[in-house]
């Protein structure tokens, strides 16, 4: 409890201290054609999360795995993220640094994707050397999945809390108390940012954004924990369960990249075609979209947890996930029809009230 309290205070005080500094050095997000917020918002959520996470690590140093390698990795991501938030550096440079950190994770920490479990039948699908290459690409993909989903207030924080909560529950169930408490500690570190991002309780005057520094830190931490918990002998979680835990950011990223490539656009070029943008365009408020998407992510994570609890075949869980992906992809292609239907339902509801 003391570690969690120090974690919360470290994250919260960092937000208070960093606000005037961020405004002074220009570490702020300004409105443009894609960003509809009001005024310049400090991009300090990542710094807050880093400090809260660091506080937890310092309090529980002997209980956590590979602390030096992890802290070094997230410090590099924080520094690069802050530079990107301030100066907008090349996405290829960011991806290259993420790849280097993935290689260090593999080489120094022996943390990599060795197998995919029994997703194709009653046998373990071992990857061998190709697993090292997949680990690098998976690290870049998960980092950027959480980066790309950060589009409306509360969403990144809500989805991150869902993922860490699901991991914490599964680790607690398996007796992996160090990983469980750390997962819950990460939730505590995110809470101060989430509250201020939503204007709770201090109002919009103290609003902050996570920034690339925070979203990349979250993505790396999630892939780090998932690799530790799904690989090796006696792993407490099946690899397919990881897909359900990060279902929304992962599916949204893959669908968006596919649409951009099909239209001949760069996969790194931002747009307003993410699921949260489509929901807002359909007539939902930003807060409603945040709650609905987070609720759906919680359902997906719950499905993953139930799959572990009831020992559902991994291949069945994998097929169900693939079906979910194609349903989502199909819905996105018909987004304009869904948007029109939602608007029509809202107009009908208003007429009924009158």
LUMSE-717035 format. One record per atom (N, C-alpha, C): residue in one letter; x, y, z. Coordinates in steps of 0.05 Angstrom, whole numbers, padded with zeros to 5 digits, always signed. Example, Ala and Ser with C-alpha at 12.3 -4.5 7.8 and 13.67 -1.06 7.14 Angstrom:
BEGIN
A+00264-00114+00156 A+00246-00090+00156 A+00264-00066+00156 S+00257-00045+00142 S+00273-00021+00143 S+00258+00001+00157 
//
This chain:
BEGIN
X+00017-00024+00000 X+00000+00000+00000 X+00017+00025+00000 X+00040+00024+00015 X+00057+00048+00015 X+00069+00053-00013 X+00076+00031-00027 X+00087+00034-00054 X+00067+00047-00073 X+00042+00038-00070 X+00021+00048-00088 X+00015+00078-00081 X+00016+00085-00056 X+00011+00112-00047 X+00034+00130-00058 X+00059+00122-00056 X+00081+00137-00066 X+00080+00140-00096 X+00071+00118-00110 X+00067+00119-00139 X+00047+00140-00147 X+00024+00141-00134 X+00004+00160-00140 X+00014+00189-00135 X+00026+00193-00112 X+00036+00220-00106 X+00058+00229-00125 X+00076+00210-00132 X+00097+00217-00151 X+00086+00225-00178 X+00065+00210-00188 X+00053+00217-00213 X+00038+00243-00212 X+00022+00247-00191 X+00006+00271-00188 X+00023+00296-00185 X+00043+00295-00167 X+00060+00318-00163 X+00076+00326-00188 X+00083+00306-00203 X+00097+00311-00228 X+00080+00328-00247 X+00054+00322-00248 X+00036+00337-00265 X+00035+00366-00256 X+00033+00370-00229 X+00031+00398-00219 X+00057+00413-00224 X+00080+00400-00220 X+00106+00414-00223 X+00112+00419-00253 X+00104+00400-00270 X+00112+00402-00298 X+00094+00421-00315 X+00071+00428-00305 X+00053+00445-00321 X+00066+00471-00329 X+00076+00487-00310 X+00088+00513-00318 X+00113+00509-00335 X+00128+00488-00329 X+00153+00482-00345 X+00145+00476-00374 X+00125+00459-00378 X+00117+00452-00405 X+00108+00476-00420 X+00092+00493-00408 X+00083+00518-00421 X+00107+00536-00429 X+00127+00536-00412 X+00150+00554-00416 X+00167+00544-00439 X+00171+00518-00441 X+00189+00507-00462 X+00174+00499-00488 X+00148+00503-00488 X+00133+00497-00512 X+00125+00468-00515 X+00125+00452-00493 X+00117+00424-00494 X+00087+00423-00491 X+00073+00433-00511 X+00044+00435-00511 X+00033+00426-00538 X+00007+00418-00537 X-00007+00410-00561 X-00026+00432-00569 X-00023+00442-00594 X-00039+00464-00603 X-00060+00453-00623 X-00084+00466-00624 X-00105+00457-00642 X-00096+00459-00671 X-00106+00441-00688 X-00102+00443-00717 X-00125+00429-00731 X-00122+00422-00756 X-00144+00410-00771 X-00153+00383-00761 X-00134+00369-00747 X-00141+00343-00735 X-00148+00344-00706 X-00139+00365-00692 X-00142+00367-00663 X-00161+00390-00657 X-00183+00383-00644 X-00204+00403-00640 X-00206+00414-00612 X-00185+00409-00596 X-00186+00419-00568 X-00182+00449-00568 X-00188+00461-00545 X-00186+00490-00541 X-00160+00497-00527 X-00144+00514-00539 X-00119+00524-00527 X-00096+00504-00527 X-00073+00513-00517 X-00049+00497-00516 X-00050+00480-00491 X-00048+00453-00494 X-00050+00434-00472 X-00023+00422-00467 X-00013+00422-00442 X+00013+00410-00435 X+00014+00380-00441 X+00036+00372-00454 X+00040+00344-00461 X+00058+00331-00440 X+00047+00327-00416 X+00064+00318-00394 X+00054+00292-00381 X+00034+00280-00393 X+00024+00254-00382 X+00045+00233-00381 X+00062+00233-00402 X+00084+00213-00403 X+00104+00216-00381 X+00111+00241-00376 X+00130+00247-00354 X+00119+00238-00328 X+00093+00244-00324 X+00079+00236-00299 X+00079+00206-00296 X+00072+00192-00317 X+00072+00163-00316 X+00099+00151-00311 X+00120+00163-00323 X+00147+00153-00319 X+00155+00157-00290 X+00149+00180-00278 X+00157+00185-00251 X+00142+00167-00231 X+00116+00164-00236 X+00100+00146-00219 X+00110+00117-00221 X+00116+00108-00245 X+00127+00081-00249 X+00154+00078-00236 X+00171+00099-00238 X+00197+00099-00226 X+00195+00097-00196 X+00176+00112-00184 X+00172+00111-00155 X+00165+00082-00147 X+00148+00069-00162 X+00141+00042-00155 X+00165+00023-00157 X+00181+00027-00178 X+00204+00010-00182 X+00224+00014-00160 X+00229+00039-00151 X+00248+00044-00130 X+00239+00032-00103 X+00213+00031-00099 X+00202+00020-00074 X+00202-00011-00075 X+00200-00023-00099 X+00198-00052-00101 X+00221-00063-00119 X+00244-00051-00118 X+00266-00057-00137 X+00273-00087-00136 X+00276-00099-00113 X+00285-00126-00110 X+00263-00146-00119 X+00238-00137-00122 X+00217-00156-00129 X+00211-00157-00159 X+00223-00139-00174 X+00216-00136-00202 X+00238-00148-00220 X+00231-00155-00244 X+00249-00169-00262 X+00263-00150-00281 X+00289-00154-00284 X+00305-00138-00303 X+00301-00108-00299 X+00304-00098-00275 X+00297-00070-00270 X+00314-00050-00286 X+00340-00055-00287 X+00358-00037-00301 X+00351-00034-00331 X+00346-00057-00344 X+00340-00057-00372 X+00314-00043-00378 X+00294-00049-00361 X+00267-00037-00365 X+00269-00007-00361 X+00281+00002-00339 X+00282+00031-00334 X+00298+00046-00355 X+00320+00034-00365 X+00335+00046-00386 X+00317+00049-00411 X+00302+00028-00418 X+00286+00028-00442 X+00265+00049-00441 X+00250+00051-00419 X+00229+00071-00418 X+00239+00099-00415 X+00264+00102-00404 X+00276+00129-00404 X+00282+00138-00432 X+00293+00120-00448 X+00299+00127-00476 X+00273+00134-00491 X+00252+00118-00487 X+00227+00124-00500 X+00215+00150-00491 X+00218+00156-00465 X+00208+00182-00454 X+00223+00205-00468 X+00249+00203-00469 X+00265+00224-00481 X+00258+00229-00510 X+00256+00207-00526 X+00249+00209-00554 X+00221+00219-00557 X+00203+00210-00540 X+00175+00219-00541 X+00173+00249-00536 X+00188+00259-00516 X+00187+00288-00510 X+00198+00304-00534 X+00219+00294-00546 X+00230+00308-00569 X+00210+00308-00592 X+00196+00285-00595 X+00176+00284-00616 X+00152+00302-00611 X+00144+00303-00585 X+00122+00321-00578 X+00129+00350-00582 X+00155+00356-00578 X+00164+00385-00581 X+00172+00392-00609 X+00185+00374-00623 X+00197+00381-00649 X+00186+00364-00672 X+00170+00344-00667 X+00158+00327-00688 X+00179+00313-00705 X+00193+00294-00693 X+00215+00280-00707 X+00204+00259-00725 X+00221+00248-00742 X+00213+00229-00763 X+00202+00203-00750 X+00180+00192-00761 X+00169+00167-00751 X+00188+00144-00756 X+00205+00146-00777 X+00224+00124-00783 X+00246+00124-00762 X+00254+00147-00752 X+00274+00148-00731 X+00263+00136-00705 X+00238+00143-00699 X+00225+00132-00675 X+00223+00102-00677 X+00215+00092-00700 X+00212+00063-00704 X+00239+00049-00702 X+00260+00062-00712 X+00287+00051-00710 X+00296+00049-00681 X+00291+00069-00665 X+00298+00068-00637 X+00282+00047-00622 X+00257+00044-00629 X+00241+00023-00617 X+00251-00004-00624 X+00261-00008-00649 X+00272-00033-00657 X+00297-00040-00641 X+00314-00019-00637 X+00339-00023-00622 X+00332-00032-00593 X+00312-00019-00581 X+00305-00027-00554 X+00294-00055-00553 X+00279-00063-00574 X+00269-00090-00575 X+00292-00110-00577 X+00313-00103-00593 X+00336-00121-00595 X+00351-00123-00568 X+00353-00100-00554 X+00365-00101-00527 X+00349-00119-00508 X+00323-00117-00510 X+00305-00133-00494 X+00310-00163-00499 X+00314-00169-00524 X+00319-00197-00532 X+00347-00206-00523 X+00367-00190-00529 X+00395-00198-00524 X+00402-00197-00495 X+00396-00175-00481 X+00404-00172-00453 X+00384-00185-00433 X+00359-00184-00441 X+00339-00194-00422 X+00328-00222-00429 X+00335-00232-00452 X+00325-00258-00461 X+00294-00259-00461 X+00282-00236-00467 X+00253-00233-00468 X+00245-00231-00497 X+00232-00252-00508 X+00225-00252-00536 X+00202-00272-00540 X+00191-00271-00564 X+00169-00289-00571 X+00180-00316-00582 X+00178-00336-00565 X+00189-00362-00571 X+00168-00380-00584 X+00143-00377-00576 X+00121-00394-00586 X+00095-00379-00586 X+00076-00389-00601 X+00049-00377-00602 X+00028-00394-00589 X+00037-00414-00574 X+00018-00432-00561 X+00004-00451-00580 X-00019-00460-00573 X-00034-00480-00590 X-00056-00466-00606 X-00048-00446-00621 X-00069-00431-00636 X-00078-00445-00661 X-00063-00465-00670 X-00070-00479-00695 X-00078-00508-00690 X-00079-00516-00665 X-00087-00544-00659 X-00074-00553-00633 X-00076-00579-00627 X-00066-00590-00602 X-00035-00593-00601 X-00021-00573-00610 X+00008-00574-00609 X+00018-00545-00607 X+00042-00542-00595 X+00052-00515-00591 X+00067-00506-00616 X+00060-00482-00625 X+00072-00471-00650 X+00097-00456-00641 X+00120-00469-00644 X+00146-00458-00636 X+00157-00442-00660 X+00168-00419-00655 X+00177-00401-00676 X+00207-00403-00683 X+00223-00410-00663 X+00252-00412-00668 X+00264-00385-00673 X+00283-00383-00692 X+00297-00358-00698 X+00278-00336-00707 X+00257-00344-00723 X+00239-00324-00733 X+00224-00309-00711 X+00223-00322-00687 X+00210-00309-00665 X+00224-00284-00656 X+00251-00283-00660 X+00266-00259-00653 X+00258-00236-00671 X+00254-00242-00697 X+00246-00221-00716 X+00218-00212-00710 X+00200-00231-00705 X+00172-00224-00699 X+00171-00207-00673 X+00188-00212-00654 X+00188-00197-00629 X+00194-00168-00634 X+00213-00162-00652 X+00220-00135-00659 X+00196-00121-00672 X+00184-00134-00691 X+00161-00121-00705 X+00137-00119-00686 X+00133-00139-00668 X+00111-00138-00649 X+00114-00115-00630 X+00139-00110-00621 X+00145-00088-00603 X+00138-00062-00615 X+00147-00058-00640 X+00141-00033-00654 X+00111-00030-00658 X+00097-00052-00665 X+00069-00052-00671 X+00053-00044-00646 X+00059-00057-00623 X+00043-00051-00599 X+00048-00023-00589 X+00073-00014-00590 X+00079+00013-00582 X+00063+00033-00598 X+00062+00029-00625 X+00048+00048-00642 X+00017+00044-00641 X+00008+00020-00634 X-00021+00015-00631 X-00032+00033-00609 X-00018+00035-00586 X-00027+00052-00564 X-00022+00081-00570 X-00002+00087-00587 X+00003+00114-00595 X-00020+00124-00613 X-00028+00107-00632 X-00048+00115-00651 X-00076+00117-00640 X-00082+00103-00618 X-00109+00103-00607 X-00114+00127-00590 X-00093+00142-00584 X-00095+00166-00566 X-00106+00189-00582 X-00133+00190-00585 X-00145+00210-00602 X-00167+00227-00589 X-00178+00217-00567 X-00198+00233-00553 X-00193+00231-00523 X-00204+00250-00508 X-00199+00251-00479 X-00206+00225-00465 X-00187+00215-00449 X-00192+00192-00432 X-00187+00165-00445 X-00187+00164-00472 X-00187+00138-00485 X-00161+00122-00480 X-00138+00134-00483 X-00113+00120-00479 X-00111+00111-00449 X-00118+00128-00431 X-00118+00121-00403 X-00137+00098-00397 X-00161+00100-00408 X-00181+00079-00403 X-00173+00052-00414 X-00163+00052-00438 X-00155+00026-00451 X-00130+00015-00437 X-00112+00032-00428 X-00088+00022-00414 X-00096+00010-00387 X-00114+00023-00373 X-00123+00012-00347 X-00137-00015-00351 X-00153-00018-00372 X-00166-00043-00378 X-00145-00065-00382 X-00124-00059-00398 X-00103-00079-00404 X-00088-00086-00379 X-00079-00066-00364 X-00064-00072-00340 X-00080-00086-00318 X-00106-00080-00317 X-00124-00093-00298 X-00127-00122-00305 X-00131-00128-00331 X-00133-00156-00339 X-00108-00172-00334 X-00085-00160-00340 X-00059-00173-00335 X-00056-00178-00305 X-00062-00157-00289 X-00060-00160-00260 X-00077-00182-00249 X-00102-00184-00258 X-00120-00205-00249 X-00108-00233-00255 X-00099-00236-00280 X-00088-00262-00288 X-00062-00269-00273 X-00045-00249-00268 X-00021-00254-00253 X-00028-00261-00224 X-00047-00247-00212 X-00055-00252-00185 X-00067-00281-00183 X-00082-00288-00202 X-00094-00315-00203 X-00073-00337-00204 X-00051-00331-00218 X-00029-00351-00221 X-00009-00349-00198 X-00012-00331-00180 X+00007-00328-00158 X+00032-00312-00165 X+00032-00299-00188 X+00055-00282-00196 X+00051-00254-00184 X+00055-00252-00158 X+00048-00228-00143 X+00064-00204-00151 X+00090-00208-00158 X+00106-00185-00166 X+00094-00171-00191 X+00087-00188-00211 X+00075-00177-00235 X+00047-00166-00231 X+00032-00179-00213 X+00005-00170-00207 X+00005-00142-00194 X+00022-00139-00173 X+00023-00113-00159 X+00034-00091-00177 X+00053-00098-00194 X+00064-00078-00213 X+00043-00069-00232 X+00026-00088-00242 X+00005-00081-00260 X-00015-00061-00247 X-00022-00067-00222 X-00039-00049-00207 X-00026-00023-00201 X+00001-00024-00197 X+00016+00001-00192 X+00016+00019-00217 X+00017+00007-00241 X+00015+00022-00265 X-00012+00036-00269 X-00033+00022-00260 X-00059+00035-00260 X-00060+00060-00242 X-00048+00057-00219 X-00047+00079-00200 X-00031+00102-00212 X-00009+00095-00227 X+00007+00116-00239 X-00007+00131-00261 X-00026+00117-00275 X-00041+00129-00297 X-00064+00146-00286 X-00075+00140-00263 X-00099+00153-00253 X-00097+00184-00252 X-00075+00195-00241 X-00074+00225-00240 X-00076+00238-00267 X-00062+00226-00287 X-00065+00237-00314 X-00093+00234-00324 X-00106+00211-00321 X-00132+00206-00331 X-00152+00226-00319 X-00150+00231-00293 X-00169+00249-00280 X-00166+00278-00291 X-00141+00287-00294 X-00137+00314-00304 X-00144+00316-00334 X-00139+00295-00349 X-00145+00294-00377 X-00176+00297-00381 X-00191+00285-00362 X-00220+00287-00364 X-00232+00311-00350 X-00214+00327-00338 X-00223+00351-00324 X-00235+00345-00296 X-00226+00323-00284 X-00236+00315-00257 X-00213+00317-00238 X-00215+00330-00215 X-00238+00347-00207 X-00232+00377-00211 X-00210+00383-00224 X-00201+00411-00225 X-00211+00427-00249 X-00225+00413-00267 X-00236+00427-00290 X-00217+00429-00314 X-00226+00441-00336 X-00210+00442-00361 X-00185+00459-00358 X-00184+00476-00339 X-00161+00494-00336 X-00135+00478-00332 X-00138+00455-00318 X-00114+00438-00312 X-00112+00413-00330 X-00125+00415-00353 X-00124+00392-00372 X-00096+00387-00381 X-00089+00361-00384 X-00063+00352-00395 X-00068+00330-00416 X-00049+00327-00433 X-00049+00305-00453 X-00025+00286-00446 X-00028+00261-00456 X-00007+00242-00451 X+00017+00247-00469 X+00013+00253-00494 X+00035+00257-00512 X+00048+00231-00521 X+00064+00232-00542 X+00078+00208-00552 X+00096+00196-00531 X+00107+00212-00513 X+00124+00202-00492 X+00109+00182-00474 X+00084+00187-00469 X+00068+00169-00452 X+00057+00146-00466 X+00047+00150-00491 X+00035+00128-00505 X+00055+00106-00513 X+00079+00115-00520 X+00100+00095-00527 X+00110+00081-00502 X+00111+00095-00479 X+00118+00082-00454 X+00098+00061-00447 X+00072+00067-00450 X+00051+00048-00444 X+00053+00023-00462 X+00056+00028-00488 X+00058+00006-00507 X+00081-00012-00501 X+00105-00001-00496 X+00128-00017-00490 X+00124-00033-00464 X+00113-00020-00444 X+00108-00034-00418 X+00089-00058-00422 X+00069-00054-00438 X+00049-00076-00442 X+00062-00099-00457 X+00078-00094-00478 X+00091-00116-00493 X+00112-00129-00475 X+00125-00114-00458 X+00145-00125-00439 X+00131-00144-00420 X+00109-00136-00408 X+00095-00154-00389 X+00083-00178-00404 X+00072-00174-00427 X+00059-00196-00441 X+00080-00217-00450 X+00104-00208-00458 X+00125-00228-00465 X+00134-00243-00440 X+00137-00229-00418 X+00145-00242-00393 X+00124-00263-00384 X+00099-00257-00389 X+00078-00274-00378 X+00067-00295-00397 X+00074-00293-00423 X+00064-00313-00442 X+00085-00332-00452 X+00110-00326-00447 X+00132-00343-00457 X+00146-00358-00434 X+00162-00378-00442 X+00176-00393-00422 X+00160-00416-00410 X+00173-00432-00394 X+00159-00455-00381 X+00141-00445-00359 X+00117-00458-00358 X+00098-00451-00337 X+00088-00423-00339 X+00085-00412-00363 X+00076-00385-00367 X+00047-00382-00356 X+00042-00360-00342 X+00015-00357-00330 X-00007-00348-00349 X+00000-00343-00374 X-00020-00333-00393 X-00014-00344-00421 X-00034-00352-00435 X-00031-00362-00462 X-00026-00338-00482 X-00010-00342-00502 X-00005-00320-00521 X-00030-00309-00533 X-00050-00326-00539 X-00075-00316-00552 X-00090-00298-00533 X-00087-00302-00507 X-00101-00284-00488 X-00091-00256-00490 X-00065-00253-00497 X-00054-00226-00500 X-00069-00210-00522 X-00078-00224-00543 X-00092-00211-00564 X-00118-00199-00554 X-00132-00213-00537 X-00157-00203-00526 X-00153-00180-00506 X-00130-00180-00492 X-00125-00160-00473 X-00119-00133-00486 X-00108-00133-00510 X-00102-00108-00524 X-00118-00107-00550 X-00141-00119-00551 X-00157-00122-00575 X-00163-00096-00590 X-00173-00076-00575 X-00182-00052-00589 X-00159-00036-00602 X-00137-00030-00587 X-00115-00016-00600 X-00103-00032-00624 X-00100-00058-00620 X-00088-00075-00640 X-00105-00076-00666 X-00130-00082-00663 X-00148-00085-00686 X-00151-00058-00700 X-00154-00037-00685 X-00158-00010-00697 X-00133-00003-00713 X-00109-00008-00703 X-00084-00002-00717 X-00082-00017-00743 X-00087-00044-00742 X-00084-00060-00766 X-00104-00051-00787 X-00129-00046-00779 X-00149-00038-00798 X-00143-00011-00811 X-00133+00008-00795 X-00126+00035-00805 X-00103+00033-00824 X-00082+00018-00817 X-00059+00016-00835 X-00067+00003-00861 X-00084-00017-00860 X-00093-00030-00885 X-00108-00010-00902 X-00125+00006-00890 X-00141+00026-00906 X-00122+00047-00918 X-00102+00055-00903 X-00084+00075-00914 X-00068+00064-00937 X-00058+00040-00934 X-00042+00028-00956 X-00059+00023-00980 X-00084+00015-00976 X-00102+00009-00999 X-00108+00035-01014 X-00108+00057-01000 X-00112+00083-01014 X-00087+00096-01024 X-00064+00082-01021 X-00039+00092-01030 X-00026+00113-01012 X-00035+00114-00987 X-00024+00134-00968 X-00004+00121-00950 X+00013+00137-00938 X+00033+00127-00919 X+00019+00116-00894 X+00027+00093-00884 X+00015+00082-00859 X+00021+00100-00835 X+00041+00118-00837 X+00048+00136-00815 X+00033+00162-00816 X+00018+00166-00838 X+00005+00192-00841 X-00021+00193-00824 X-00023+00211-00805 X-00047+00212-00788 X-00072+00220-00803 X-00095+00211-00794 X-00120+00218-00805 X-00141+00217-00784 X-00167+00220-00792 X-00189+00219-00773 X-00207+00196-00779 X-00196+00172-00783 X-00211+00148-00790 X-00211+00127-00768 X-00200+00133-00745 X-00200+00114-00723 X-00228+00111-00712 X-00232+00090-00697 X-00259+00083-00687 X-00271+00106-00671 X-00254+00119-00655 X-00265+00141-00638 X-00273+00165-00655 X-00258+00170-00677 X-00266+00192-00695 X-00293+00186-00709 X-00296+00160-00717 X-00321+00153-00730 X-00345+00155-00711 X-00341+00148-00686 X-00363+00150-00666 X-00371+00179-00661 X-00351+00196-00659 X-00357+00225-00656 X-00371+00236-00680 X-00362+00227-00704 X-00375+00236-00728 X-00404+00226-00730 X-00409+00203-00718 X-00436+00192-00718 X-00455+00207-00699 X-00444+00224-00683 X-00461+00240-00665 X-00456+00236-00636 X-00439+00217-00628 X-00433+00214-00600 X-00415+00236-00591 X-00417+00243-00565 X-00397+00262-00554 X-00371+00248-00549 X-00350+00263-00545 X-00324+00251-00539 X-00325+00234-00514 X-00339+00243-00494 X-00341+00227-00469 X-00356+00201-00474 X-00378+00202-00489 X-00393+00178-00495 X-00377+00158-00511 X-00361+00168-00531 X-00344+00150-00547 X-00323+00137-00529 X-00311+00153-00512 X-00291+00142-00493 X-00302+00119-00476 X-00326+00124-00465 X-00338+00104-00447 X-00346+00079-00463 X-00357+00083-00487 X-00366+00060-00502 X-00343+00043-00511 X-00321+00055-00521 X-00298+00040-00531 X-00284+00026-00507 X-00282+00040-00485 X-00269+00028-00461 X-00286+00004-00451 X-00312+00007-00452 X-00330-00015-00444 X-00326-00039-00462 X-00324-00034-00488 X-00320-00056-00507 X-00293-00070-00502 X-00272-00053-00497 X-00246-00065-00491 X-00247-00082-00466 X-00262-00073-00446 X-00265-00089-00421 X-00279-00115-00427 X-00298-00115-00445 X-00312-00140-00452 X-00291-00160-00466 X-00275-00149-00484 X-00255-00165-00497 X-00235-00177-00477 X-00226-00160-00459 X-00207-00169-00438 X-00220-00190-00420 X-00245-00187-00414 X-00260-00207-00398 X-00261-00233-00413 X-00266-00232-00439 X-00267-00257-00455 X-00239-00271-00452 X-00218-00256-00454 X-00191-00267-00451 X-00187-00280-00424 X-00196-00266-00403 X-00194-00277-00376 X-00210-00303-00373 X-00235-00303-00383 X-00252-00326-00381 X-00240-00350-00396 X-00227-00344-00419 X-00213-00365-00434 X-00192-00379-00417 X-00178-00363-00401 X-00158-00375-00383 X-00171-00390-00360 X-00191-00378-00348 X-00204-00390-00324 X-00217-00417-00331 X-00230-00418-00354 X-00245-00443-00362 X-00229-00460-00381 X-00204-00454-00385 X-00186-00470-00402 X-00198-00476-00430 X-00209-00455-00442 X-00219-00457-00469 X-00196-00461-00489 X-00200-00479-00508 X-00178-00485-00527 X-00168-00459-00540 X-00141-00458-00542 X-00128-00434-00552 X-00136-00429-00582 X-00139-00451-00597 X-00146-00448-00625 X-00174-00436-00628 X-00192-00443-00609 X-00219-00432-00610 X-00219-00402-00603 X-00202-00395-00583 X-00200-00367-00576 X-00188-00351-00599 X-00169-00363-00613 X-00156-00349-00636 X-00176-00345-00659 X-00192-00366-00665 X-00212-00363-00686 X-00232-00342-00679 X-00241-00341-00653 X-00260-00321-00644 X-00248-00293-00648 X-00222-00290-00642 X-00209-00264-00645 X-00208-00256-00675 X-00202-00275-00692 X-00201-00269-00721 X-00229-00260-00731 X-00250-00274-00721 X-00277-00266-00729 X-00283-00238-00719 X-00275-00231-00694 X-00278-00204-00684 X-00264-00184-00701 X-00240-00190-00710 X-00225-00172-00727 X-00240-00166-00753 X-00249-00187-00766 X-00262-00183-00792 X-00289-00169-00789 X-00303-00174-00767 X-00328-00159-00762 X-00322-00129-00759 X-00300-00123-00744 X-00292-00095-00741 X-00285-00083-00768 X-00268-00098-00783 X-00259-00087-00809 X-00283-00082-00828 X-00302-00101-00827 X-00326-00098-00844 X-00342-00073-00835 X-00345-00070-00809 X-00360-00047-00799 X-00347-00021-00807 X-00320-00020-00807 X-00306+00004-00815 X-00311+00011-00844 X-00312-00010-00861 X-00317-00005-00890 X-00345+00006-00894 X-00363-00001-00876 X-00391+00009-00878 X-00396+00031-00858 X-00375+00045-00850 X-00377+00065-00829 X-00397+00087-00836 X-00398+00095-00861 X-00417+00116-00868 X-00446+00108-00865 X-00452+00082-00870 X-00479+00072-00866 X-00486+00071-00836 X-00466+00062-00820 X-00471+00060-00791 X-00474+00088-00780 X-00458+00107-00790 X-00460+00135-00780 X-00488+00146-00787 X-00497+00141-00811 X-00523+00151-00819 X-00546+00138-00802 X-00543+00112-00797 X-00563+00098-00781 X-00563+00109-00752 X-00540+00114-00740 X-00539+00124-00713 X-00551+00152-00712 X-00545+00169-00731 X-00557+00196-00732 X-00587+00195-00735 X-00597+00176-00751 X-00625+00173-00755 X-00639+00164-00729 X-00626+00146-00715 X-00637+00137-00689 X-00638+00159-00669 X-00617+00176-00669 X-00616+00198-00650 X-00638+00219-00656 X-00642+00224-00682 X-00663+00243-00689 X-00691+00232-00682 X-00695+00206-00686 X-00720+00193-00679 X-00725+00194-00649 X-00703+00190-00633 X-00706+00191-00604 X-00713+00219-00595 X-00701+00240-00608 X-00708+00267-00600 X-00737+00274-00607 X-00747+00264-00630 X-00775+00270-00637 X-00794+00256-00618 X-00786+00232-00609 X-00803+00218-00590 X-00805+00232-00563 X-00783+00245-00555 X-00783+00260-00530 X-00801+00285-00532 X-00802+00296-00556 X-00818+00320-00560 X-00848+00313-00561 
//
